[in-house]
Structure formats: C-alpha cells, structure tokens
C-alpha cells in the first residue's frame, strides 16, 4: 500500500511540512485546556466542539466560494467512515483509555503513529523506518511509560487504529473535496453521532450551560484544535504524503509539554526534554531521507491544489488511490482528539 500521494515542488513541500508540524503541535496543546473542561459532560462537550467547528468551516467554504460537491456512494461511505472512526470512536477510545489506564498509556500507544504509517507505506526505506522508530521512542519517553490494565490497553489500541483512519481515509477524498470541505463535512457528521452517544450514556445531563472557563476551553478545542489543525493537516497530506506527515505526530507530546510550561501547569522534566529532543531528531532524520517516492505523482499548483479546495487534477494527473486495506475501502487508516 502506498500512503504518499504526491510529489510537491519545493515551496509546496516546505508548506506541507510546516503545516503538518503546526497541526500536530496544536493537537498537543489540547492537554493544556483539558483541565478546565474536565467537569463538563464529555460527549455533550465534544458534540458542541464539533458543532462549532463545523459552523466555522462551512462558513469558510461559503466565503471561499467552494460549492457543495455531489459525492458518489463510495465517497459518501469514506466520509462517513472518516467521521465515525477518525473523530467519534477516536474520542470514545481516548476517553475510556484515559479512565482505565491514564493519559500516559494512551499517549504512549499513540506515539507509535509514525511507525505505523511508515509500515503502512508499503516498503519504507531503512532510514525512514529508523527515523519513525526514533520519533516513537521520543514520544514514548516524553509521554511516560503508562501503566494500566488490559481493557485500558485495548482502548488505547482502538485509539491508534482510529488515529490512522483520520489520515488514510481522507486521502482519497482530498483531490475532489479539498481540505476545508473534508474538515467541515467530517466535523458536521460527528455531531449527531456524539449526541446519540451522550444521550445514551448521560441522558439529558449531556448538556448544560458551561462556565466561562469551560466555554473558553470548548471554544479553543473547536477553533484551534479542530478547525485550524484539521485544515493544516489535510492540506499537508497531498503535499508530503501520509508517511512523511506521520513523523510529525511525535510533536503532540511536545506541544503538550510546551503548553503546560507556558500556562504554568508544570516544569518540563529531564525525560520530557530528552523525549522532545529525540522526536525532533527523528523528524530531521526522516526528512533528510531520500526524496519523495517514485510512485507518487506531481502535485497541483498552489492556485488549483486539491488540498486548498481547488479543481481536481485533469485525467492523467495522477489522483491518489484509496489505501488498499482501510475499513471503508479496504485500508487501515488515521485520527485528533
């Protein structure tokens, strides 16, 4: 299976690398605001988060002049699977894994995302595989070797699977929909699914008027961690490919460490700093590996880039094929908090 979808010209590649790094760092900052919303009903809060994010993203599509696109049955199934696995079930798995094994366990398991994406890329070079392993080691060290029971581990593995779905299920959709619409549609689909889960588990208590700190925390999750980070990530994927982008997942614990230090939630320990250094080292090794895969295709120009919501490349320009073993297409695939 090939998870790299395009060969970007140098400026577009640099943009993609910067966007992937920014997206994963922003996802890491989620830890800094989790404390202020920990008493708010979990599933109701996540439904509100995605509702606000979808509203913002849909407004952006209108302002950008991006018209609604009619999806085929296959594309609709892919989008539904992306929202279900990459957003909704991912949140459920992270919540349950944290309750049973603590955040360190799920963080450590999610730290293997770069290695998993490198392996799913088909035949990764020894250098890329080594780089992914260094990133995993750094993320694990920064997160902490968590402890927990078997159910906690199983929930964490479920979160890992959904994290992969978040990226790989989006790849076949990006040429036609672009980053903004994929982000908007997947967020909108997540709202009713989370609302149903909330009603089943919490009943009418799933929603209440948030306090000011809770409202600010939910707003940050919706606007920064969902709207901005989703767009950055999905815009980066066609430019640099999932395997390269996956290296930046190691920045999630780095973002958490930095946010905690800025907000005064704790001073980074020596293992934190060493883990962050390993992550950066692994990313540098991976990016210095041999150029983009020969099986990739040339990317569109910035003005008509599929990732930016532009027109789909003409026939023969090489659109990405859906990964061969995802839940909806036959590929295993990734997913954000």
HELIX and SHEET records of a PDB file:
HELIX    1   1 UNK A   10  UNK A   28  1                                  19    
HELIX    2   2 UNK A   30  UNK A   34  1                                   5    
HELIX    3   3 UNK A   35  UNK A   37  5                                   3    
HELIX    4   4 UNK A   42  UNK A   63  1                                  22    
HELIX    5   5 UNK A   73  UNK A   81  1                                   9    
HELIX    6   6 UNK A   82  UNK A   89  3                                   8    
HELIX    7   7 UNK A   90  UNK A  101  1                                  12    
HELIX    8   8 UNK A  103  UNK A  110  1                                   8    
HELIX    9   9 UNK A  113  UNK A  120  1                                   8    
HELIX   10  10 UNK A  126  UNK A  143  1                                  18    
HELIX   11  11 UNK A  150  UNK A  202  1                                  53    
HELIX   12  12 UNK A  203  UNK A  206  5                                   4    
HELIX   13  13 UNK A  212  UNK A  220  1                                   9    
HELIX   14  14 UNK A  221  UNK A  228  3                                   8    
HELIX   15  15 UNK A  229  UNK A  240  1                                  12    
HELIX   16  16 UNK A  242  UNK A  246  1                                   5    
HELIX   17  17 UNK A  247  UNK A  250  5                                   4    
HELIX   18  18 UNK A  251  UNK A  262  1                                  12    
HELIX   19  19 UNK A  270  UNK A  287  1                                  18    
HELIX   20  20 UNK A  302  UNK A  304  5                                   3    
HELIX   21  21 UNK A  306  UNK A  308  5                                   3    
END                                                                             
